Amino acid sequence: MERRLFKTGNSVVLSLPKEILDGLGLADGENVSLELDRQKKRVILTPGEKPLAVAGVDEDFAHQVNEFIEHYRPALEELAK
């Protein structure tokens, strides 16, 4: 898939299509890590770490919820439609 870079202010931007974002489990506003492979002239994009627990939520419970979501993701996505 080929994409075009474009200028916004003082930055050059690359838009990512929805199917790529969905495949990586990313959404608008999330952090990613970028690495440069100079030998192969490519950029490697990796989703950033997402905290499982939020303030006031038990970490074990947060892990259980995350496992449930990962296991039932296809069904949950269908229900969300």
C-alpha positions, 0 to 999 in steps of 0.5 A: 500500500502506497501513501503520500506524505503531506505538510501540516505546519512545520511537520510532514504527516503520514496518514494511516488507513483504518484497516492498518490502525485496526490491525494494530489495535490503535486509535486516534490519540494513542502513542506509538513507538517509531524506529528507523532501520537505516540499513533497510531504509524503513520505519518500524511503527509499534503500538505504545504500551497501554496501562491496564489499570487506572487509578482506583482499579485493582490490577488483577481485575484489570488483567482479567478484564483485558484477557476477557476482551482479548478472548471475546474481541470478535464477538464484542466488535460485532455487538458494537455495530 
